[in-house]
Amino acid sequence: MWGIMSEPISPERKGLFYFGTVLMVLGFLSFLSTFVTFAMHFGDFSNFAGQAKSDMFRAFGGMILIVIGGALRGVGARGLAGSGVVLDPERARQDLKPYSRMAGGMVKDALDAADIKPGRQAERVVMIKCACGKLNEDGSKFCQECGKPL
């Protein structure tokens, strides 16, 4: 790699991220369970009022868990300042430092794959234009397109 040391993310932030993920999954499962219950009891209206309240509670509870889990997950991933909960630019820069360094490493990998060295000067290329409009390399005696002498 480029010599970039990755900044460690605190165990508390990792725990918050994973806890938020678990809440989102539980919320999603709770929300989906209302549809499963509805499909299993389709056409059975013997206990409609009680079942509807239970299903509605699970659906809204699941949506609330998804939203809370997403918020906790964002704070865990980006930190309090990095996610905008605390308005402190310097602290936000520190919270987002692992991701900034990672992005720099990904740019370096892309430059290496394209065989581009940072800071290397581009060499100057002189081209000669033929009457037909084709650009030919300097030193060519004939046009590469029409074959006329240059």
N, C-alpha and C positions, 0 to 999 in steps of 0.2 A: 504494500500500500504506500501511501505518500508520506508516511511518518505521522499521520494524524492519530493522536491518542483520543479514544472516545471517552467522553465525560461520563462518569458513572451516574446512574439515576438512583436516587435514594430508595431504600426498601419500603419506606412509607408510601412514596408515590407509586411504586410498583404494586403494592398491596391495594391502594385506592383504585388503580386502573383495573386490576383483576376483580376487585369487589364490584366495581361498576359494571364490568362485563357480565358477572354472574347475575346481578340484578336485572340487566337487560334481557338475558336469556330466560330468567324466571318470568319476567313480565311478558315476554313474547309467548312463552308456553301457556301462561295463564290466559292471555288474550286469545290464543288459538283454541284453547280448551272450550271456550264458549261455542265455537263453531262445531266442534266435535259433539258436544252435548246437544246442540240444536239438531244436528244431523241424526243422532241416535234416537231422539224423541220426536222426530218429525211426525206431525199428525196426531200426537198424543196430547190432548189438552186437558187432562184430568187434574193436573196441578200446575196450570199455566202461570198463575199469579206468583206463587212461591218460586217457581223455577225461573221466571223472568227476572225477579229481583236478584237471585243468586247469580244468574248469568251476567246481568248488567254490572253487579259488583265486581265480578271477576274480570270482565272486559275493561272497565274503567281502572280498576286496580292494576291490571296488567299494563295499561297505557301509562299510568303514573310511574310504575316501576321502570318502564323503558325510558321515560324522560329523566328520572332521577339517576338511573344507571348511566345514561349517556352523559349527563352533566358530571358525575363523579369520574367517569372514564376520561373525559376531556381534561379535568383538573389533574388527574393522576398522570396523564400523558404529558401535559404541557406545564404543570405546576400552577400555583395560584396566580402569579403575576403573568405567566405566559398565556394562560387561558382568559385573562382579562378580569378575573375576580378582584385582584389587587392592582391598582393603577400605579405601577412603579416601573418605569422603562428600564432602569438598570437591573432590577431583579428579574424582569421579564427576559432580558438578554441572557442572564445567567440560567434561568429556567429552560430557555430554548437552545442553549449552547450545544447540547448533545445532537440536536437535530440539524443545527447549522453546520456543525463539523461533519456530520454524516453527508449532508448535501454537497459539501466541498469534496469529500472523498468520492462521491458518485460522479461529480464533474471530472475529477482526475481520472477515474476509470474510463469514462467516455473519451477523454482526450487520448489516453493510452491506446484504446481500441482503434481510434482513428489515426494513430501514429502522429499526433500533433504534440510538439514539445512547447510548453509555456515559455515565453520570452524569446523564442527563436525568431529571427528576422526572416521575413519572406524574401526570397530571391527575386530580383527584377528580371522580367522576361520581356524581350523586345520582339514584336511581331510585325511582319510586313504584309500590307493589304494589297491584294491583287485587284485588277480592274473588274473581275467578276464578283468581288466583295468578300472573298475567302481570306481569313487571316492565316498567314503562314509563319513558321518559325524563322527567326533570324538566321541567315546563312543558307536558306533554301534557294536553289537555283531555278526551280520550276514550281508553279502553283500546284498544290495538292488536290485542288478541285478540278480546274480546267486544263492544267498542263502547260500553260503559257509560260515563257521565260519571265522571271522577275527582274 
